[in-house]
Amino acid sequence: MASVRRTLIPWLAFAGILVAWGIFSSLPLDWSAWQPATCIPACYCEAIQPGAVAQPVNAWSSLAFALAGLLVLARNPGASTFSRKAGYRITFGVALVVIGLGCAFYHASLTFAGQFFDVMGIYLVISFAALFALARPGWLPEGAFPPVYLATNLMLAGALLWLPGVRREVFATLVVITLALEAWSLRRSPRPASYFMGAMVTLAVGFMLWILDTDGLLCNPNSIFQGEAAWHILGALAAWLLYCYYAADGSSQERKSVSNGQP
C-alpha cells in the first residue's frame, strides 16, 4: 500500500499543478507594467499571445520539469549516497520543481522576474550536479555541501540580477565543469554510466532544438510544435535520467562489495 501511495502522490500533485495552471491561464492578467525580459521583443519562436500566458506551448511544456522533480521527491530512498545523505535527493527534486514553475512563469509573463526564476532554477540543478560530482568521491565533505551550495547559488543569483546578459555563458561554463568533474570521478571510481550518457545525449538533442528555435531556423510561430518546448521536455527527461544515474550508484557499489565477499 505504501508503494502505491508513493507512486500515486507525485502524479496527483502534478495533476493539481496542471489544474492550477489552467485556472491561472484563464485570468485577465496584464504584464505590461512589469519589467520585460531581456529577450523582448523577440523571445523564442512561439508567437506572443495576449492575456495571462504569452507563450502557451512553451509555458505548459515547462511543467515537465515539475513532474520530474515530484517523481524524484517521491522515490523511496535507496542505498546510494545520493538517496541517503545530506538531503541530496530532496535538494535535486525541489530544484527541478523550481525550474518547472519558474520556466512556466517566464513564458507566461516574459518579464525579468520570470526570467530570473527560470534561469535560477537551472542554476540550482547544474550547480548541484557539479558539487555532487565533488561530494560523491569525498572531495567536498558532506557537512560542507549545504553552505557551499547556498553560497554558490547566491553568487549565481547576483550575477543573474546584475549581469543577465551572460546567463547562457555561465550555464555553458557550469555544464563543462560538471562534465569534467563527472568524467574525472568516473575515471577514479568506475561505475555504470549508461544513465549518465543517456542524460547527456538527451540534453544535447534538446539543446540543438533550442538553438534552432532561438535562431529561427526551425520556426513556425503558431505551431504547437516548438523547439523551446521540446527543449523543456527533453531537459526534464535528461534530469530524470541523471537522477537514475545517481540512485543506481549505491546499488552498483553494493553489488560490487557482495561479489568481492564483503559484508
Sequence and secondary structure as in RCSB ss.txt:
>XXXX:A:sequence
MASVRRTLIPWLAFAGILVAWGIFSSLPLDWSAWQPATCIPACYCEAIQPGAVAQPVNAWSSLAFALAGLLVLAR
NPGASTFSRKAGYRITFGVALVVIGLGCAFYHASLTFAGQFFDVMGIYLVISFAALFALARPGWLPEGAFPPVYL
ATNLMLAGALLWLPGVRREVFATLVVITLALEAWSLRRSPRPASYFMGAMVTLAVGFMLWILDTDGLLCNPNSIF
QGEAAWHILGALAAWLLYCYYAADGSSQERKSVSNGQP
>XXXX:A:secstr
 HHHHHHHHHHHHHHHHHHHHHHHHTS    TTS B TTTT  SSS   SSS SSHHHHHHHHHHHHHHHHHHHS
   SSHHHHSTTHHHHHHHHHHHHHHHHHHHHHH BHHHHHHHHHHHHHHHHHHHHHHHHTTTSS GGGHHHHHH
HHHHHHHHHHHH GGGHHHHHHHHHHHHHHHHHHHHHHS    HHHHHHHHHHHHHHHHHHHHHTTSS  TT S 
 HHHHHHHHHHHHHHHHHHHHHHHHHHHHHHHHHTT  
